[in-house]
Amino acid sequence: MQNPPYDLAARKRTISLTLNSDLYAKVRAAGMNASCIAEAALVQALKARDAEVLRAEIREDMKALADYIAEHDDPAAELREMFDPSDAT
């Protein structure tokens, strides 16, 4: 299980949100907790943003590796050659 992207023990804070009045009325009429729904949606949005940031960092790292390999050859291939047991005679 992954760690949540925020402090679960942090105290709740009263805030003001602007919502579609009809949507909010229907949510309340259905007995749904708008605060819990909003919190879950914010968690999902934060996780999606964190995942995109991570994907961007990985893309940058992969490009840097590809640039390095293009300039210096593949270091893994060098290691495989160095430790190839078929050469040990």
N, C-alpha and C positions, 0 to 999 in steps of 0.2 A: 504494500500500500504506500502510495506517495504521500509526502508531507504536504499539508495544505499550504497555499501560497500566502497565508496570513496567520496571525496569532489567534487561535481559537479561544484563548482565555481572556482576550481583550474585552473590556467592558463595552456594553452596547451604548450607542450614542443616538439621541434623537436628532433627525435631520429632516429637511424638507425636500420632497421630490415633486416634480410636476408630471402628472399622468393624465391620460385621456380619461375624462370623467365617466364616460359610459363603461369603459373597460374596468375602471376601479369599482364602479357600482356592481357590475356583473360578478367580479371577483368576490366582493363582500357578500353579495346575495348567495353565491355558491358556498359560502362558509370557508373560503380560502383565506389564508394568512398572507396578505400582501407583503408584509415585511420579510417573511421567510422566503417568499418567491423572489423578491427583489434581491435579497442576500445571495440566494442560490444563483441567480442570473449574473450578479456581479462576480461571484467566484468563477463561474464558467467563462466569463469574458476575460478575467484576469489570467486564468489558465491558458486560454487561447492566445492572449498577447504574449505571455511568457514562452509558450511553445514557438511562436513566430520569431521572437527574439533569439531563441536557441537555434532555430533553423537557419536564421541569418548568420549567426556566429559560425555554425558548422559550414555553411556555404563559403564564408570567408576563409576558414581554416583549410577547406578542401582546395580552394583556389590557390592558397599559399603553398600547399603541398604539391599541387600540380606544377606551379611555377618553379618550385625547387627541383622537382624531378626533371623538368624540361631543361634546367640549367646544369644540374649536377648528376644526372642519372638517378636511378632508383636505388636508395640505400638498402632496401630489403633484398634486392637482387644481389648486391655486393655481399651481404651477410650470408645469403644462401650459398654463394660461391665459396666463401671463406670456410663454412662449416659443412660443406658437402662431403659426406662420408665416403663417397666413391673415389675421391681424390686421395684419401689416406691410404697409401700403399707403401 
